[in-house]
Amino acid sequence: MVAELFAELEEKLESVLHQLEALKRANAELREVIAQKEQALQEAGATLEKITREREMVRERIDKILNRLKILDLGETV
C-alpha cells in the first residue's frame, strides 16, 4: 500500500517536472519572439522617423518653391 502511494507520488512528480520543462521551453521561445518583435518595432520606429524627416524636408522645399512663385507672380502683377 505504501509502496503504491510512493509510486503514484513519483509518477505525479515526474509529470509535474516534465510539464515544468515544457513550460520553461515555451517561455524561452516566447521571450525570443518578444525580442524579435521588439527589434522589428525599433526598426519600424527608425523607418518612420526617417520618413517623417524626409517628408518635412519635402514640405519645406515645396514651401520655398511656392514662396518663390508668389514673388514671381507679384512681380508680374505690379
PyMOL Python script that loads the backbone (N, CA, C, O; Angstrom):
from pymol import cmd

cmd.read_pdbstr("""\
ATOM      1  N   MET A   1       0.820  -1.190   0.000  1.00  0.00           N
ATOM      2  CA  MET A   1       0.000   0.000   0.000  1.00  0.00           C
ATOM      3  C   MET A   1       0.865   1.256   0.000  1.00  0.00           C
ATOM      4  O   MET A   1       0.649   2.156  -0.811  1.00  0.00           O
ATOM      5  N   VAL A   2       1.849   1.325   0.908  1.00  0.00           N
ATOM      6  CA  VAL A   2       2.724   2.493   0.990  1.00  0.00           C
ATOM      7  C   VAL A   2       3.577   2.582  -0.275  1.00  0.00           C
ATOM      8  O   VAL A   2       3.842   3.672  -0.783  1.00  0.00           O
ATOM      9  N   ALA A   3       3.998   1.433  -0.769  1.00  0.00           N
ATOM     10  CA  ALA A   3       4.812   1.409  -1.986  1.00  0.00           C
ATOM     11  C   ALA A   3       4.019   1.948  -3.166  1.00  0.00           C
ATOM     12  O   ALA A   3       4.566   2.663  -4.005  1.00  0.00           O
ATOM     13  N   GLU A   4       2.735   1.612  -3.238  1.00  0.00           N
ATOM     14  CA  GLU A   4       1.874   2.113  -4.312  1.00  0.00           C
ATOM     15  C   GLU A   4       1.721   3.631  -4.222  1.00  0.00           C
ATOM     16  O   GLU A   4       1.731   4.325  -5.239  1.00  0.00           O
ATOM     17  N   LEU A   5       1.580   4.135  -3.009  1.00  0.00           N
ATOM     18  CA  LEU A   5       1.451   5.580  -2.822  1.00  0.00           C
ATOM     19  C   LEU A   5       2.732   6.295  -3.262  1.00  0.00           C
ATOM     20  O   LEU A   5       2.673   7.340  -3.910  1.00  0.00           O
ATOM     21  N   PHE A   6       3.878   5.733  -2.909  1.00  0.00           N
ATOM     22  CA  PHE A   6       5.139   6.331  -3.342  1.00  0.00           C
ATOM     23  C   PHE A   6       5.274   6.277  -4.861  1.00  0.00           C
ATOM     24  O   PHE A   6       5.734   7.238  -5.477  1.00  0.00           O
ATOM     25  N   ALA A   7       4.881   5.176  -5.460  1.00  0.00           N
ATOM     26  CA  ALA A   7       4.948   5.041  -6.913  1.00  0.00           C
ATOM     27  C   ALA A   7       4.057   6.090  -7.584  1.00  0.00           C
ATOM     28  O   ALA A   7       4.461   6.732  -8.553  1.00  0.00           O
ATOM     29  N   GLU A   8       2.841   6.255  -7.058  1.00  0.00           N
ATOM     30  CA  GLU A   8       1.912   7.254  -7.602  1.00  0.00           C
ATOM     31  C   GLU A   8       2.480   8.663  -7.424  1.00  0.00           C
ATOM     32  O   GLU A   8       2.394   9.494  -8.329  1.00  0.00           O
ATOM     33  N   LEU A   9       3.056   8.920  -6.265  1.00  0.00           N
ATOM     34  CA  LEU A   9       3.665  10.216  -5.995  1.00  0.00           C
ATOM     35  C   LEU A   9       4.829  10.485  -6.954  1.00  0.00           C
ATOM     36  O   LEU A   9       4.973  11.593  -7.471  1.00  0.00           O
ATOM     37  N   GLU A  10       5.654   9.466  -7.185  1.00  0.00           N
ATOM     38  CA  GLU A  10       6.773   9.617  -8.117  1.00  0.00           C
ATOM     39  C   GLU A  10       6.285   9.895  -9.537  1.00  0.00           C
ATOM     40  O   GLU A  10       6.870  10.716 -10.243  1.00  0.00           O
ATOM     41  N   GLU A  11       5.220   9.218  -9.956  1.00  0.00           N
ATOM     42  CA  GLU A  11       4.647   9.446 -11.285  1.00  0.00           C
ATOM     43  C   GLU A  11       4.143  10.884 -11.417  1.00  0.00           C
ATOM     44  O   GLU A  11       4.396  11.553 -12.420  1.00  0.00           O
ATOM     45  N   LYS A  12       3.436  11.344 -10.401  1.00  0.00           N
ATOM     46  CA  LYS A  12       2.922  12.713 -10.431  1.00  0.00           C
ATOM     47  C   LYS A  12       4.061  13.720 -10.437  1.00  0.00           C
ATOM     48  O   LYS A  12       4.001  14.737 -11.129  1.00  0.00           O
ATOM     49  N   LEU A  13       5.095  13.431  -9.663  1.00  0.00           N
ATOM     50  CA  LEU A  13       6.251  14.316  -9.626  1.00  0.00           C
ATOM     51  C   LEU A  13       6.927  14.363 -11.001  1.00  0.00           C
ATOM     52  O   LEU A  13       7.289  15.438 -11.481  1.00  0.00           O
ATOM     53  N   GLU A  14       7.094  13.212 -11.622  1.00  0.00           N
ATOM     54  CA  GLU A  14       7.688  13.162 -12.965  1.00  0.00           C
ATOM     55  C   GLU A  14       6.827  13.961 -13.950  1.00  0.00           C
ATOM     56  O   GLU A  14       7.356  14.697 -14.782  1.00  0.00           O
ATOM     57  N   SER A  15       5.528  13.817 -13.855  1.00  0.00           N
ATOM     58  CA  SER A  15       4.621  14.545 -14.737  1.00  0.00           C
ATOM     59  C   SER A  15       4.768  16.061 -14.543  1.00  0.00           C
ATOM     60  O   SER A  15       4.827  16.822 -15.509  1.00  0.00           O
ATOM     61  N   VAL A  16       4.825  16.469 -13.299  1.00  0.00           N
ATOM     62  CA  VAL A  16       4.977  17.892 -12.996  1.00  0.00           C
ATOM     63  C   VAL A  16       6.326  18.405 -13.511  1.00  0.00           C
ATOM     64  O   VAL A  16       6.409  19.501 -14.065  1.00  0.00           O
ATOM     65  N   LEU A  17       7.369  17.612 -13.326  1.00  0.00           N
ATOM     66  CA  LEU A  17       8.692  18.024 -13.803  1.00  0.00           C
ATOM     67  C   LEU A  17       8.727  18.139 -15.329  1.00  0.00           C
ATOM     68  O   LEU A  17       9.347  19.057 -15.866  1.00  0.00           O
ATOM     69  N   HIS A  18       8.068  17.217 -16.027  1.00  0.00           N
ATOM     70  CA  HIS A  18       8.000  17.291 -17.491  1.00  0.00           C
ATOM     71  C   HIS A  18       7.220  18.542 -17.924  1.00  0.00           C
ATOM     72  O   HIS A  18       7.606  19.242 -18.861  1.00  0.00           O
ATOM     73  N   GLN A  19       6.140  18.795 -17.232  1.00  0.00           N
ATOM     74  CA  GLN A  19       5.358  19.999 -17.549  1.00  0.00           C
ATOM     75  C   GLN A  19       6.179  21.255 -17.298  1.00  0.00           C
ATOM     76  O   GLN A  19       6.133  22.202 -18.083  1.00  0.00           O
ATOM     77  N   LEU A  20       6.924  21.261 -16.209  1.00  0.00           N
ATOM     78  CA  LEU A  20       7.770  22.406 -15.881  1.00  0.00           C
ATOM     79  C   LEU A  20       8.801  22.641 -16.978  1.00  0.00           C
ATOM     80  O   LEU A  20       9.005  23.778 -17.403  1.00  0.00           O
ATOM     81  N   GLU A  21       9.446  21.584 -17.437  1.00  0.00           N
ATOM     82  CA  GLU A  21      10.440  21.715 -18.510  1.00  0.00           C
ATOM     83  C   GLU A  21       9.782  22.212 -19.790  1.00  0.00           C
ATOM     84  O   GLU A  21      10.341  23.058 -20.488  1.00  0.00           O
ATOM     85  N   ALA A  22       8.604  21.695 -20.102  1.00  0.00           N
ATOM     86  CA  ALA A  22       7.892  22.144 -21.305  1.00  0.00           C
ATOM     87  C   ALA A  22       7.538  23.623 -21.190  1.00  0.00           C
ATOM     88  O   ALA A  22       7.651  24.367 -22.165  1.00  0.00           O
ATOM     89  N   LEU A  23       7.115  24.046 -20.021  1.00  0.00           N
ATOM     90  CA  LEU A  23       6.788  25.456 -19.810  1.00  0.00           C
ATOM     91  C   LEU A  23       8.029  26.338 -19.893  1.00  0.00           C
ATOM     92  O   LEU A  23       7.968  27.453 -20.410  1.00  0.00           O
ATOM     93  N   LYS A  24       9.144  25.844 -19.390  1.00  0.00           N
ATOM     94  CA  LYS A  24      10.395  26.605 -19.488  1.00  0.00           C
ATOM     95  C   LYS A  24      10.794  26.791 -20.948  1.00  0.00           C
ATOM     96  O   LYS A  24      11.211  27.877 -21.348  1.00  0.00           O
ATOM     97  N   ARG A  25      10.665  25.720 -21.750  1.00  0.00           N
ATOM     98  CA  ARG A  25      10.993  25.817 -23.176  1.00  0.00           C
ATOM     99  C   ARG A  25      10.047  26.791 -23.876  1.00  0.00           C
ATOM    100  O   ARG A  25      10.480  27.626 -24.671  1.00  0.00           O
ATOM    101  N   ALA A  26       8.768  26.678 -23.576  1.00  0.00           N
ATOM    102  CA  ALA A  26       7.791  27.583 -24.189  1.00  0.00           C
ATOM    103  C   ALA A  26       8.070  29.028 -23.786  1.00  0.00           C
ATOM    104  O   ALA A  26       7.963  29.940 -24.607  1.00  0.00           O
ATOM    105  N   ASN A  27       8.426  29.230 -22.531  1.00  0.00           N
ATOM    106  CA  ASN A  27       8.747  30.566 -22.045  1.00  0.00           C
ATOM    107  C   ASN A  27       9.961  31.126 -22.784  1.00  0.00           C
ATOM    108  O   ASN A  27       9.965  32.295 -23.171  1.00  0.00           O
ATOM    109  N   ALA A  28      10.972  30.315 -22.978  1.00  0.00           N
ATOM    110  CA  ALA A  28      12.178  30.746 -23.693  1.00  0.00           C
ATOM    111  C   ALA A  28      11.835  31.107 -25.142  1.00  0.00           C
ATOM    112  O   ALA A  28      12.333  32.098 -25.675  1.00  0.00           O
ATOM    113  N   GLU A  29      10.988  30.304 -25.766  1.00  0.00           N
ATOM    114  CA  GLU A  29      10.570  30.591 -27.143  1.00  0.00           C
ATOM    115  C   GLU A  29       9.795  31.900 -27.207  1.00  0.00           C
ATOM    116  O   GLU A  29      10.000  32.702 -28.118  1.00  0.00           O
ATOM    117  N   LEU A  30       8.914  32.116 -26.251  1.00  0.00           N
ATOM    118  CA  LEU A  30       8.143  33.357 -26.223  1.00  0.00           C
ATOM    119  C   LEU A  30       9.042  34.568 -25.984  1.00  0.00           C
ATOM    120  O   LEU A  30       8.823  35.632 -26.564  1.00  0.00           O
ATOM    121  N   ARG A  31      10.035  34.406 -25.144  1.00  0.00           N
ATOM    122  CA  ARG A  31      10.984  35.507 -24.915  1.00  0.00           C
ATOM    123  C   ARG A  31      11.733  35.845 -26.205  1.00  0.00           C
ATOM    124  O   ARG A  31      11.987  37.014 -26.497  1.00  0.00           O
ATOM    125  N   GLU A  32      12.077  34.825 -26.962  1.00  0.00           N
ATOM    126  CA  GLU A  32      12.758  35.047 -28.238  1.00  0.00           C
ATOM    127  C   GLU A  32      11.833  35.776 -29.216  1.00  0.00           C
ATOM    128  O   GLU A  32      12.261  36.701 -29.907  1.00  0.00           O
ATOM    129  N   VAL A  33      10.588  35.366 -29.270  1.00  0.00           N
ATOM    130  CA  VAL A  33       9.617  36.035 -30.146  1.00  0.00           C
ATOM    131  C   VAL A  33       9.457  37.492 -29.733  1.00  0.00           C
ATOM    132  O   VAL A  33       9.419  38.380 -30.584  1.00  0.00           O
ATOM    133  N   ILE A  34       9.364  37.739 -28.438  1.00  0.00           N
ATOM    134  CA  ILE A  34       9.237  39.111 -27.940  1.00  0.00           C
ATOM    135  C   ILE A  34      10.460  39.935 -28.343  1.00  0.00           C
ATOM    136  O   ILE A  34      10.324  41.079 -28.777  1.00  0.00           O
ATOM    137  N   ALA A  35      11.641  39.359 -28.202  1.00  0.00           N
ATOM    138  CA  ALA A  35      12.867  40.070 -28.573  1.00  0.00           C
ATOM    139  C   ALA A  35      12.858  40.410 -30.065  1.00  0.00           C
ATOM    140  O   ALA A  35      13.250  41.508 -30.460  1.00  0.00           O
ATOM    141  N   GLN A  36      12.413  39.472 -30.881  1.00  0.00           N
ATOM    142  CA  GLN A  36      12.333  39.721 -32.324  1.00  0.00           C
ATOM    143  C   GLN A  36      11.321  40.819 -32.633  1.00  0.00           C
ATOM    144  O   GLN A  36      11.577  41.689 -33.465  1.00  0.00           O
ATOM    145  N   LYS A  37      10.184  40.777 -31.968  1.00  0.00           N
ATOM    146  CA  LYS A  37       9.149  41.795 -32.185  1.00  0.00           C
ATOM    147  C   LYS A  37       9.639  43.170 -31.728  1.00  0.00           C
ATOM    148  O   LYS A  37       9.365  44.175 -32.383  1.00  0.00           O
ATOM    149  N   GLU A  38      10.359  43.215 -30.613  1.00  0.00           N
ATOM    150  CA  GLU A  38      10.897  44.490 -30.139  1.00  0.00           C
ATOM    151  C   GLU A  38      11.905  45.043 -31.137  1.00  0.00           C
ATOM    152  O   GLU A  38      11.926  46.246 -31.395  1.00  0.00           O
ATOM    153  N   GLN A  39      12.736  44.179 -31.697  1.00  0.00           N
ATOM    154  CA  GLN A  39      13.701  44.608 -32.711  1.00  0.00           C
ATOM    155  C   GLN A  39      12.973  45.144 -33.938  1.00  0.00           C
ATOM    156  O   GLN A  39      13.337  46.192 -34.472  1.00  0.00           O
ATOM    157  N   ALA A  40      11.954  44.430 -34.382  1.00  0.00           N
ATOM    158  CA  ALA A  40      11.183  44.882 -35.543  1.00  0.00           C
ATOM    159  C   ALA A  40      10.503  46.211 -35.252  1.00  0.00           C
ATOM    160  O   ALA A  40      10.434  47.081 -36.120  1.00  0.00           O
ATOM    161  N   LEU A  41      10.001  46.369 -34.034  1.00  0.00           N
ATOM    162  CA  LEU A  41       9.355  47.617 -33.646  1.00  0.00           C
ATOM    163  C   LEU A  41      10.353  48.769 -33.659  1.00  0.00           C
ATOM    164  O   LEU A  41      10.028  49.864 -34.119  1.00  0.00           O
ATOM    165  N   GLN A  42      11.554  48.535 -33.163  1.00  0.00           N
ATOM    166  CA  GLN A  42      12.584  49.576 -33.188  1.00  0.00           C
ATOM    167  C   GLN A  42      12.942  49.951 -34.622  1.00  0.00           C
ATOM    168  O   GLN A  42      13.105  51.128 -34.941  1.00  0.00           O
ATOM    169  N   GLU A  43      13.063  48.955 -35.475  1.00  0.00           N
ATOM    170  CA  GLU A  43      13.377  49.218 -36.882  1.00  0.00           C
ATOM    171  C   GLU A  43      12.249  50.000 -37.547  1.00  0.00           C
ATOM    172  O   GLU A  43      12.501  50.927 -38.317  1.00  0.00           O
ATOM    173  N   ALA A  44      11.013  49.627 -37.250  1.00  0.00           N
ATOM    174  CA  ALA A  44       9.875  50.347 -37.816  1.00  0.00           C
ATOM    175  C   ALA A  44       9.837  51.785 -37.310  1.00  0.00           C
ATOM    176  O   ALA A  44       9.525  52.703 -38.068  1.00  0.00           O
ATOM    177  N   GLY A  45      10.148  51.978 -36.048  1.00  0.00           N
ATOM    178  CA  GLY A  45      10.196  53.328 -35.481  1.00  0.00           C
ATOM    179  C   GLY A  45      11.264  54.170 -36.156  1.00  0.00           C
ATOM    180  O   GLY A  45      11.038  55.342 -36.454  1.00  0.00           O
ATOM    181  N   ALA A  46      12.423  53.579 -36.396  1.00  0.00           N
ATOM    182  CA  ALA A  46      13.509  54.293 -37.075  1.00  0.00           C
ATOM    183  C   ALA A  46      13.106  54.641 -38.504  1.00  0.00           C
ATOM    184  O   ALA A  46      13.391  55.736 -38.988  1.00  0.00           O
ATOM    185  N   THR A  47      12.447  53.711 -39.168  1.00  0.00           N
ATOM    186  CA  THR A  47      11.983  53.966 -40.535  1.00  0.00           C
ATOM    187  C   THR A  47      10.947  55.084 -40.544  1.00  0.00           C
ATOM    188  O   THR A  47      10.988  55.965 -41.404  1.00  0.00           O
ATOM    189  N   LEU A  48      10.034  55.051 -39.605  1.00  0.00           N
ATOM    190  CA  LEU A  48       9.015  56.090 -39.519  1.00  0.00           C
ATOM    191  C   LEU A  48       9.650  57.450 -39.263  1.00  0.00           C
ATOM    192  O   LEU A  48       9.245  58.452 -39.852  1.00  0.00           O
ATOM    193  N   GLU A  49      10.633  57.480 -38.392  1.00  0.00           N
ATOM    194  CA  GLU A  49      11.322  58.733 -38.098  1.00  0.00           C
ATOM    195  C   GLU A  49      12.016  59.268 -39.353  1.00  0.00           C
ATOM    196  O   GLU A  49      11.967  60.466 -39.635  1.00  0.00           O
ATOM    197  N   LYS A  50      12.652  58.383 -40.093  1.00  0.00           N
ATOM    198  CA  LYS A  50      13.328  58.780 -41.334  1.00  0.00           C
ATOM    199  C   LYS A  50      12.320  59.324 -42.344  1.00  0.00           C
ATOM    200  O   LYS A  50      12.559  60.358 -42.968  1.00  0.00           O
ATOM    201  N   ILE A  51      11.216  58.640 -42.502  1.00  0.00           N
ATOM    202  CA  ILE A  51      10.186  59.082 -43.444  1.00  0.00           C
ATOM    203  C   ILE A  51       9.614  60.428 -43.018  1.00  0.00           C
ATOM    204  O   ILE A  51       9.360  61.291 -43.858  1.00  0.00           O
ATOM    205  N   THR A  52       9.414  60.607 -41.732  1.00  0.00           N
ATOM    206  CA  THR A  52       8.889  61.875 -41.221  1.00  0.00           C
ATOM    207  C   THR A  52       9.862  63.012 -41.519  1.00  0.00           C
ATOM    208  O   THR A  52       9.442  64.089 -41.941  1.00  0.00           O
ATOM    209  N   ARG A  53      11.153  62.784 -41.303  1.00  0.00           N
ATOM    210  CA  ARG A  53      12.162  63.812 -41.611  1.00  0.00           C
ATOM    211  C   ARG A  53      12.178  64.128 -43.102  1.00  0.00           C
ATOM    212  O   ARG A  53      12.239  65.292 -43.497  1.00  0.00           O
ATOM    213  N   GLU A  54      12.123  63.092 -43.920  1.00  0.00           N
ATOM    214  CA  GLU A  54      12.122  63.302 -45.372  1.00  0.00           C
ATOM    215  C   GLU A  54      10.881  64.078 -45.808  1.00  0.00           C
ATOM    216  O   GLU A  54      10.968  64.970 -46.653  1.00  0.00           O
ATOM    217  N   ARG A  55       9.743  63.742 -45.238  1.00  0.00           N
ATOM    218  CA  ARG A  55       8.502  64.439 -45.583  1.00  0.00           C
ATOM    219  C   ARG A  55       8.584  65.912 -45.192  1.00  0.00           C
ATOM    220  O   ARG A  55       8.125  66.783 -45.931  1.00  0.00           O
ATOM    221  N   GLU A  56       9.165  66.180 -44.039  1.00  0.00           N
ATOM    222  CA  GLU A  56       9.320  67.562 -43.597  1.00  0.00           C
ATOM    223  C   GLU A  56      10.260  68.325 -44.530  1.00  0.00           C
ATOM    224  O   GLU A  56      10.018  69.492 -44.839  1.00  0.00           O
ATOM    225  N   MET A  57      11.317  67.676 -44.972  1.00  0.00           N
ATOM    226  CA  MET A  57      12.230  68.315 -45.911  1.00  0.00           C
ATOM    227  C   MET A  57      11.527  68.627 -47.229  1.00  0.00           C
ATOM    228  O   MET A  57      11.716  69.703 -47.795  1.00  0.00           O
ATOM    229  N   VAL A  58      10.723  67.696 -47.713  1.00  0.00           N
ATOM    230  CA  VAL A  58       9.970  67.916 -48.945  1.00  0.00           C
ATOM    231  C   VAL A  58       8.991  69.064 -48.750  1.00  0.00           C
ATOM    232  O   VAL A  58       8.855  69.921 -49.624  1.00  0.00           O
ATOM    233  N   ARG A  59       8.315  69.086 -47.623  1.00  0.00           N
ATOM    234  CA  ARG A  59       7.357  70.163 -47.335  1.00  0.00           C
ATOM    235  C   ARG A  59       8.064  71.524 -47.337  1.00  0.00           C
ATOM    236  O   ARG A  59       7.552  72.494 -47.894  1.00  0.00           O
ATOM    237  N   GLU A  60       9.233  71.586 -46.715  1.00  0.00           N
ATOM    238  CA  GLU A  60       9.986  72.835 -46.689  1.00  0.00           C
ATOM    239  C   GLU A  60      10.398  73.272 -48.091  1.00  0.00           C
ATOM    240  O   GLU A  60      10.313  74.453 -48.427  1.00  0.00           O
ATOM    241  N   ARG A  61      10.839  72.332 -48.896  1.00  0.00           N
ATOM    242  CA  ARG A  61      11.235  72.669 -50.270  1.00  0.00           C
ATOM    243  C   ARG A  61      10.044  73.149 -51.080  1.00  0.00           C
ATOM    244  O   ARG A  61      10.162  74.098 -51.855  1.00  0.00           O
ATOM    245  N   ILE A  62       8.902  72.503 -50.908  1.00  0.00           N
ATOM    246  CA  ILE A  62       7.695  72.931 -51.625  1.00  0.00           C
ATOM    247  C   ILE A  62       7.291  74.323 -51.175  1.00  0.00           C
ATOM    248  O   ILE A  62       6.922  75.158 -52.001  1.00  0.00           O
ATOM    249  N   ASP A  63       7.356  74.583 -49.871  1.00  0.00           N
ATOM    250  CA  ASP A  63       7.030  75.923 -49.369  1.00  0.00           C
ATOM    251  C   ASP A  63       7.954  76.973 -49.976  1.00  0.00           C
ATOM    252  O   ASP A  63       7.501  78.049 -50.367  1.00  0.00           O
ATOM    253  N   LYS A  64       9.232  76.667 -50.056  1.00  0.00           N
ATOM    254  CA  LYS A  64      10.179  77.611 -50.656  1.00  0.00           C
ATOM    255  C   LYS A  64       9.832  77.866 -52.122  1.00  0.00           C
ATOM    256  O   LYS A  64       9.842  79.007 -52.584  1.00  0.00           O
ATOM    257  N   ILE A  65       9.528  76.795 -52.840  1.00  0.00           N
ATOM    258  CA  ILE A  65       9.172  76.937 -54.257  1.00  0.00           C
ATOM    259  C   ILE A  65       7.903  77.771 -54.396  1.00  0.00           C
ATOM    260  O   ILE A  65       7.833  78.663 -55.242  1.00  0.00           O
ATOM    261  N   LEU A  66       6.904  77.485 -53.571  1.00  0.00           N
ATOM    262  CA  LEU A  66       5.655  78.250 -53.633  1.00  0.00           C
ATOM    263  C   LEU A  66       5.893  79.720 -53.316  1.00  0.00           C
ATOM    264  O   LEU A  66       5.321  80.595 -53.966  1.00  0.00           O
ATOM    265  N   ASN A  67       6.727  79.997 -52.330  1.00  0.00           N
ATOM    266  CA  ASN A  67       7.046  81.385 -51.991  1.00  0.00           C
ATOM    267  C   ASN A  67       7.748  82.079 -53.153  1.00  0.00           C
ATOM    268  O   ASN A  67       7.460  83.239 -53.448  1.00  0.00           O
ATOM    269  N   ARG A  68       8.655  81.384 -53.805  1.00  0.00           N
ATOM    270  CA  ARG A  68       9.330  81.975 -54.972  1.00  0.00           C
ATOM    271  C   ARG A  68       8.341  82.239 -56.091  1.00  0.00           C
ATOM    272  O   ARG A  68       8.436  83.255 -56.778  1.00  0.00           O
ATOM    273  N   LEU A  69       7.388  81.330 -56.279  1.00  0.00           N
ATOM    274  CA  LEU A  69       6.370  81.533 -57.309  1.00  0.00           C
ATOM    275  C   LEU A  69       5.479  82.724 -56.960  1.00  0.00           C
ATOM    276  O   LEU A  69       5.084  83.482 -57.845  1.00  0.00           O
ATOM    277  N   LYS A  70       5.164  82.891 -55.687  1.00  0.00           N
ATOM    278  CA  LYS A  70       4.362  84.045 -55.269  1.00  0.00           C
ATOM    279  C   LYS A  70       5.093  85.341 -55.580  1.00  0.00           C
ATOM    280  O   LYS A  70       4.502  86.308 -56.060  1.00  0.00           O
ATOM    281  N   ILE A  71       6.403  85.343 -55.294  1.00  0.00           N
ATOM    282  CA  ILE A  71       7.197  86.536 -55.569  1.00  0.00           C
ATOM    283  C   ILE A  71       7.185  86.834 -57.069  1.00  0.00           C
ATOM    284  O   ILE A  71       7.033  87.986 -57.475  1.00  0.00           O
ATOM    285  N   LEU A  72       7.345  85.794 -57.887  1.00  0.00           N
ATOM    286  CA  LEU A  72       7.298  85.987 -59.335  1.00  0.00           C
ATOM    287  C   LEU A  72       5.934  86.499 -59.771  1.00  0.00           C
ATOM    288  O   LEU A  72       5.832  87.387 -60.616  1.00  0.00           O
ATOM    289  N   ASP A  73       4.886  85.927 -59.183  1.00  0.00           N
ATOM    290  CA  ASP A  73       3.525  86.333 -59.523  1.00  0.00           C
ATOM    291  C   ASP A  73       3.288  87.773 -59.126  1.00  0.00           C
ATOM    292  O   ASP A  73       2.682  88.536 -59.878  1.00  0.00           O
ATOM    293  N   LEU A  74       3.762  88.149 -57.953  1.00  0.00           N
ATOM    294  CA  LEU A  74       3.615  89.554 -57.527  1.00  0.00           C
ATOM    295  C   LEU A  74       4.379  90.483 -58.441  1.00  0.00           C
ATOM    296  O   LEU A  74       3.914  91.583 -58.742  1.00  0.00           O
ATOM    297  N   GLY A  75       5.535  90.059 -58.881  1.00  0.00           N
ATOM    298  CA  GLY A  75       6.330  90.885 -59.790  1.00  0.00           C
ATOM    299  C   GLY A  75       5.635  91.108 -61.116  1.00  0.00           C
ATOM    300  O   GLY A  75       5.764  92.189 -61.691  1.00  0.00           O
ATOM    301  N   GLU A  76       4.915  90.145 -61.614  1.00  0.00           N
ATOM    302  CA  GLU A  76       4.217  90.273 -62.891  1.00  0.00           C
ATOM    303  C   GLU A  76       2.960  91.109 -62.768  1.00  0.00           C
ATOM    304  O   GLU A  76       2.576  91.780 -63.726  1.00  0.00           O
ATOM    305  N   THR A  77       2.305  91.086 -61.609  1.00  0.00           N
ATOM    306  CA  THR A  77       1.040  91.834 -61.456  1.00  0.00           C
ATOM    307  C   THR A  77       1.271  93.291 -61.139  1.00  0.00           C
ATOM    308  O   THR A  77       0.340  94.092 -61.230  1.00  0.00           O
ATOM    309  N   VAL A  78       2.460  93.653 -60.777  1.00  0.00           N
ATOM    310  CA  VAL A  78       2.728  95.056 -60.412  1.00  0.00           C
ATOM    311  C   VAL A  78       2.951  95.898 -61.610  1.00  0.00           C
ATOM    312  O   VAL A  78       3.190  97.099 -61.484  1.00  0.00           O
TER     313      VAL A  78
END
""", "prot")
cmd.dss("prot")
cmd.show_as("cartoon", "prot")
cmd.util.cbc("prot")
cmd.orient("prot")
